[in-house]
Amino acid sequence: MSNSATVAKFTWDDMPKERVTNRIDRRIVCGESTMVAHVYLEKGAVVPEHSHHNEQLAYILKGRLRLPDLDIIEPFTT
């Protein structure tokens, strides 16, 4: 049996940030049908309305995020 899959290693800190707006930066790794992103939002940043054909998951490392029609989301602390 032959396995022709290719494995790639990415290190977030070695990847340059891409400027999206004057208050939003990101780093992205894309596969054929999957995307993983680190998104950096400065205080007061507004993410433009957009959509994706696949599900999106997010976790917050620091700060807080306000989503329309939802409460403020903050990092989990113990």
LOFI-444952 format. One record per residue: residue in one letter; x, z, y of N, C-alpha, C, CB in turn. Coordinates in nm, 4 decimals. Each point is the difference from the previous one (the first is absolute). Glycine has a CB too. Example, Ala and Ser with C-alpha at 12.3 -4.5 7.8 and 13.67 -1.06 7.14 Angstrom:
BEGIN
<site A, <1.3190, 0.7800, -0.5690>, <-0.0890, 0.0000, 0.1190>, <0.0900, 0.0000, 0.1200>, <-0.1892, 0.1246, -0.1173>>;
<site S, <0.1542, -0.1966, 0.2223>, <0.0820, 0.0060, 0.1190>, <-0.0770, 0.0730, 0.1090>, <0.1184, -0.2145, -0.0628>>;
//
This chain:
BEGIN
<site M, <0.0843, 0.0000, -0.1175>, <-0.0843, 0.0000, 0.1175>, <0.0892, 0.0000, 0.1243>, <-0.1853, 0.1222, -0.1248>>;
<site S, <0.1543, -0.2072, 0.2182>, <0.0795, -0.0137, 0.1215>, <-0.0740, 0.0635, 0.1175>, <0.1048, -0.2124, -0.0884>>;
<site N, <-0.0309, 0.2865, 0.1694>, <-0.0579, 0.0597, 0.1198>, <0.0722, -0.0577, 0.1206>, <-0.0619, 0.2141, -0.1235>>;
<site S, <-0.0055, -0.2994, 0.1977>, <0.0633, -0.0650, 0.1141>, <-0.0316, 0.0688, 0.1325>, <-0.0114, -0.2127, -0.1260>>;
<site A, <-0.0459, 0.3335, 0.1196>, <-0.0338, 0.0726, 0.1231>, <0.1274, 0.0385, 0.0742>, <-0.2119, 0.0878, -0.1058>>;
<site T, <0.2024, -0.0895, 0.2366>, <0.1119, 0.0378, 0.0846>, <-0.0318, 0.1332, 0.0661>, <0.0615, -0.2425, 0.0400>>;
<site V, <0.0371, 0.3297, -0.0376>, <-0.0170, 0.1296, 0.0641>, <0.0792, -0.0010, 0.1300>, <-0.0331, 0.1176, -0.2236>>;
<site A, <-0.0296, -0.0726, 0.3294>, <0.0669, 0.0074, 0.1297>, <-0.0001, 0.1443, 0.0478>, <-0.0688, -0.2368, 0.0564>>;
<site K, <0.1761, 0.2776, 0.0065>, <0.0104, 0.1350, 0.0547>, <-0.0054, -0.0092, 0.1523>, <0.1371, 0.0800, -0.1998>>;
<site F, <-0.2218, 0.0031, 0.2602>, <-0.0118, 0.0057, 0.1455>, <0.0248, 0.1437, 0.0434>, <-0.1652, -0.1941, 0.0050>>;
<site T, <0.2385, 0.2123, 0.1012>, <0.0234, 0.1326, 0.0571>, <-0.0557, -0.0017, 0.1418>, <0.2093, 0.0402, -0.1433>>;
<site W, <-0.3135, 0.0396, 0.1673>, <-0.0692, -0.0037, 0.1283>, <0.0956, 0.0117, 0.1176>, <-0.1979, 0.0988, -0.1109>>;
<site D, <0.2898, -0.0032, 0.1053>, <0.0892, 0.0234, 0.1142>, <0.0949, -0.1164, 0.0263>, <-0.0145, 0.2421, -0.0492>>;
<site D, <0.0365, -0.3279, -0.0503>, <0.0874, -0.1160, 0.0178>, <-0.0748, -0.1218, 0.0539>, <0.1410, 0.0864, -0.1856>>;
<site M, <-0.2727, -0.0792, 0.1887>, <-0.0809, -0.1132, 0.0448>, <-0.0274, 0.0115, 0.1499>, <-0.1057, -0.0186, -0.2290>>;
<site P, <0.1191, -0.0906, 0.3035>, <-0.0306, 0.0075, 0.1436>, <-0.1502, 0.0179, 0.0229>, <0.2000, -0.1451, 0.0497>>;
<site K, <-0.2344, 0.2150, 0.0565>, <-0.1406, 0.0130, 0.0381>, <-0.0436, -0.1264, 0.0715>, <0.0209, 0.2511, 0.0183>>;
<site E, <-0.1429, -0.2938, -0.0477>, <-0.0600, -0.1148, 0.0681>, <-0.0924, 0.0538, 0.1084>, <0.0144, -0.1467, -0.2089>>;
<site R, <-0.0001, 0.0993, 0.3305>, <-0.0853, 0.0427, 0.1113>, <-0.1319, -0.0754, -0.0089>, <0.2014, 0.0504, 0.1473>>;
<site V, <-0.3131, 0.0230, -0.1569>, <-0.1322, -0.0614, -0.0098>, <-0.0663, -0.0034, 0.1374>, <-0.0223, 0.0800, -0.2383>>;
<site T, <0.0228, 0.0330, 0.3066>, <-0.0473, 0.0096, 0.1385>, <0.0984, 0.0895, 0.0736>, <-0.2465, -0.0328, -0.0648>>;
<site N, <0.2187, 0.0612, 0.1904>, <0.0919, 0.0864, 0.0745>, <-0.0005, 0.1446, -0.0505>, <-0.0353, -0.1468, 0.1978>>;
<site R, <-0.0586, 0.1829, -0.2856>, <-0.0059, 0.1363, -0.0549>, <-0.0065, 0.0043, -0.1520>, <-0.1126, 0.0677, 0.2080>>;
<site I, <0.1286, -0.1810, -0.2737>, <-0.0092, -0.0051, -0.1465>, <0.1188, -0.0780, -0.0567>, <-0.2531, 0.0128, 0.0118>>;
<site D, <0.3230, 0.0497, -0.1082>, <0.1061, -0.0657, -0.0759>, <-0.0356, 0.0094, -0.1481>, <0.1760, 0.0555, 0.1772>>;
<site R, <-0.1095, -0.1389, -0.2597>, <-0.0257, 0.0076, -0.1441>, <0.1186, -0.0544, -0.0776>, <-0.2465, -0.0231, 0.0405>>;
<site R, <0.2508, 0.0639, -0.1664>, <0.0897, -0.0559, -0.0999>, <-0.0895, -0.0393, -0.1172>, <0.2041, 0.1421, 0.0742>>;
<site I, <-0.1855, -0.2612, -0.1295>, <-0.0900, -0.0495, -0.1045>, <0.0797, -0.0543, -0.1179>, <-0.1729, -0.0548, 0.1738>>;
<site V, <0.1234, 0.0850, -0.2936>, <0.0481, -0.0616, -0.1231>, <-0.1204, -0.0679, -0.0629>, <0.1867, 0.1735, -0.0353>>;
<site C, <-0.1742, -0.3035, 0.0056>, <-0.1116, -0.0761, -0.0574>, <0.0354, -0.0545, -0.1372>, <-0.0754, -0.0605, 0.2299>>;
<site G, <-0.0225, 0.0675, -0.3192>, <0.0092, -0.0666, -0.1290>, <-0.0969, -0.1170, 0.0001>, <0.0665, 0.2153, -0.1174>>;
<site E, <-0.0994, -0.2642, -0.0010>, <-0.0930, -0.1129, -0.0078>, <-0.1401, 0.0384, 0.0460>, <0.1345, -0.0920, -0.1883>>;
<site S, <-0.1796, 0.2120, 0.1539>, <-0.1352, 0.0414, 0.0384>, <-0.0057, 0.1444, 0.0504>, <-0.0881, -0.1604, -0.1683>>;
<site T, <0.2044, 0.2172, 0.1979>, <0.0062, 0.1387, 0.0447>, <0.0903, 0.0117, 0.1215>, <-0.0404, 0.0800, -0.2345>>;
<site M, <0.0043, 0.0108, 0.3233>, <0.0816, 0.0261, 0.1175>, <0.0121, 0.1510, 0.0169>, <-0.0731, -0.2176, 0.1108>>;
<site V, <0.1933, 0.2635, -0.0800>, <0.0236, 0.1405, 0.0326>, <0.0616, 0.0008, 0.1386>, <0.0317, 0.0713, -0.2453>>;
<site A, <-0.0840, 0.0124, 0.3325>, <0.0503, 0.0017, 0.1375>, <0.0210, 0.1422, 0.0487>, <-0.1171, -0.2155, 0.0444>>;
<site H, <0.2193, 0.2324, 0.0359>, <0.0167, 0.1198, 0.0808>, <-0.0418, -0.0421, 0.1401>, <0.1914, 0.0997, -0.1449>>;
<site V, <-0.2885, -0.0314, 0.1998>, <-0.0498, -0.0336, 0.1337>, <0.0298, 0.1180, 0.0921>, <-0.1841, -0.1510, -0.0943>>;
<site Y, <0.2398, 0.1226, 0.2085>, <0.0391, 0.1023, 0.0967>, <-0.0862, -0.0167, 0.1251>, <0.2390, 0.0068, -0.0903>>;
<site L, <-0.3225, 0.0915, 0.1160>, <-0.0919, -0.0045, 0.1135>, <0.0434, 0.1033, 0.1034>, <-0.1902, -0.0776, -0.1490>>;
<site E, <0.2194, 0.0316, 0.2681>, <0.0285, 0.0940, 0.1082>, <-0.1312, 0.0598, 0.0484>, <0.2072, -0.1295, 0.0688>>;
<site K, <-0.2008, 0.2466, -0.0064>, <-0.1193, 0.0641, 0.0529>, <-0.0725, -0.0971, 0.0930>, <0.1086, 0.2281, -0.0186>>;
<site G, <-0.2384, -0.2415, -0.0019>, <-0.0807, -0.0895, 0.0815>, <-0.0084, -0.1420, -0.0533>, <0.0624, 0.1388, 0.1909>>;
<site A, <0.0048, -0.1677, -0.3019>, <-0.0040, -0.1354, -0.0568>, <-0.1408, -0.0327, -0.0486>, <0.2423, 0.0190, -0.0677>>;
<site V, <-0.2821, -0.1423, 0.0859>, <-0.1289, -0.0484, -0.0485>, <0.0282, -0.1145, -0.0965>, <-0.1216, 0.0684, 0.2151>>;
<site V, <0.0771, -0.0530, -0.3383>, <0.0188, -0.1054, -0.1000>, <-0.1117, -0.1022, 0.0189>, <0.1115, 0.1605, -0.1658>>;
<site P, <-0.0757, -0.2870, 0.1872>, <-0.1034, -0.1019, 0.0186>, <-0.0888, -0.0111, -0.1247>, <0.1534, -0.1255, 0.1565>>;
<site E, <-0.2809, 0.1002, -0.1354>, <-0.0907, -0.0173, -0.1134>, <0.0492, -0.1178, -0.0837>, <-0.1966, 0.0950, 0.1318>>;
<site H, <0.2028, -0.0737, -0.2627>, <0.0444, -0.1043, -0.0918>, <-0.0549, 0.0313, -0.1378>, <0.2103, -0.0425, 0.1349>>;
<site S, <-0.1890, -0.0466, -0.2299>, <-0.0478, 0.0242, -0.1365>, <0.1026, -0.0525, -0.0997>, <-0.2410, -0.0149, 0.0763>>;
<site H, <0.2268, 0.0609, -0.1985>, <0.0861, -0.0410, -0.1106>, <-0.0885, -0.0385, -0.1174>, <0.1885, 0.1521, 0.0776>>;
<site H, <-0.1430, -0.2449, -0.1590>, <-0.0793, -0.0403, -0.1161>, <0.0116, 0.1002, -0.1138>, <0.0315, -0.2378, 0.0656>>;
<site N, <0.0654, 0.3286, -0.0582>, <0.0181, 0.1001, -0.1042>, <-0.0214, 0.1397, 0.0567>, <0.1610, -0.1513, -0.1193>>;
<site E, <-0.1662, 0.2490, 0.0322>, <-0.0160, 0.1382, 0.0434>, <0.1237, 0.0453, 0.0766>, <-0.1495, 0.0472, -0.1972>>;
<site Q, <0.1308, 0.0452, 0.2887>, <0.1099, 0.0566, 0.0773>, <0.0006, 0.1509, -0.0166>, <-0.0120, -0.1895, 0.1658>>;
<site L, <0.1286, 0.2456, -0.1869>, <0.0187, 0.1441, -0.0089>, <0.0948, 0.0416, 0.1109>, <-0.0401, 0.0007, -0.2510>>;
<site A, <0.0234, 0.1203, 0.3001>, <0.0887, 0.0492, 0.1052>, <0.0257, 0.1477, -0.0205>, <-0.0858, -0.1733, 0.1604>>;
<site Y, <0.2039, 0.2169, -0.1212>, <0.0285, 0.1424, 0.0055>, <0.0752, 0.0266, 0.1290>, <0.0065, 0.0208, -0.2536>>;
<site I, <-0.0290, 0.0959, 0.3093>, <0.0576, 0.0343, 0.1294>, <0.1110, 0.1011, -0.0208>, <-0.2188, -0.0456, 0.1174>>;
<site L, <0.3371, 0.0133, -0.0688>, <0.1140, 0.0897, -0.0142>, <0.0105, 0.0976, 0.1156>, <0.1171, -0.1772, -0.1269>>;
<site K, <-0.1551, 0.1320, 0.2463>, <0.0130, 0.0840, 0.1187>, <-0.1001, -0.0469, 0.1040>, <0.2450, 0.0429, -0.0474>>;
<site G, <-0.3011, 0.0508, 0.1216>, <-0.0943, -0.0351, 0.1055>, <-0.1428, 0.0003, -0.0497>, <0.1766, -0.1354, 0.1072>>;
<site R, <-0.2612, 0.0600, -0.0411>, <-0.1406, -0.0077, -0.0376>, <-0.0520, -0.1392, 0.0288>, <-0.0315, 0.2451, 0.0459>>;
<site L, <-0.0764, -0.2802, -0.1146>, <-0.0589, -0.1322, 0.0135>, <-0.1494, 0.0151, 0.0188>, <0.1811, -0.1037, -0.1417>>;
<site R, <-0.2350, 0.0341, 0.2390>, <-0.1443, 0.0036, 0.0250>, <-0.0569, -0.1352, -0.0429>, <0.0244, 0.1660, 0.1951>>;
<site L, <-0.1211, -0.1618, -0.2858>, <-0.0658, -0.1210, -0.0478>, <-0.1423, -0.0038, 0.0536>, <0.1431, -0.0028, -0.2087>>;
<site P, <-0.1933, -0.1154, 0.2438>, <-0.1373, -0.0093, 0.0504>, <-0.0991, 0.0597, -0.0992>, <0.0625, -0.2056, 0.1285>>;
<site D, <-0.1554, 0.2830, -0.0784>, <-0.1069, 0.0602, -0.0806>, <0.0487, 0.1016, -0.1027>, <-0.1240, -0.2091, 0.0320>>;
<site L, <0.2497, 0.2515, -0.0236>, <0.0537, 0.1011, -0.0923>, <0.0660, 0.1104, 0.0801>, <0.0353, -0.1732, -0.1801>>;
<site D, <-0.0060, 0.2816, 0.1111>, <0.0714, 0.1092, 0.0644>, <0.1460, -0.0395, 0.0210>, <-0.1561, 0.1688, -0.1052>>;
<site I, <0.2291, -0.0844, 0.1759>, <0.1439, -0.0179, 0.0161>, <0.0662, 0.0337, -0.1327>, <-0.0096, 0.0554, 0.2487>>;
<site I, <0.1022, -0.1394, -0.2912>, <0.0715, 0.0206, -0.1253>, <0.1397, 0.0521, 0.0332>, <-0.1325, -0.1843, -0.1175>>;
<site E, <0.1717, 0.2938, 0.0545>, <0.1310, 0.0579, 0.0247>, <0.0724, 0.0170, -0.1331>, <-0.0846, 0.1187, 0.2077>>;
<site P, <0.2184, -0.1030, -0.2046>, <0.0732, 0.0221, -0.1252>, <-0.0466, 0.1279, -0.0676>, <0.1980, -0.1217, 0.0937>>;
<site F, <-0.1934, 0.1236, -0.2250>, <-0.0338, 0.1188, -0.0780>, <0.1140, 0.0975, 0.0098>, <-0.1438, -0.1326, -0.1573>>;
<site T, <0.1143, 0.2581, 0.1847>, <0.1026, 0.1029, 0.0030>, <-0.0430, 0.1136, -0.0902>, <0.0686, -0.0634, 0.2344>>;
<site T, <0.0302, 0.1331, -0.2901>, <-0.0312, 0.1124, -0.0898>, <0.0232, 0.1303, 0.0683>, <0.0593, -0.1365, -0.1950>>;
//
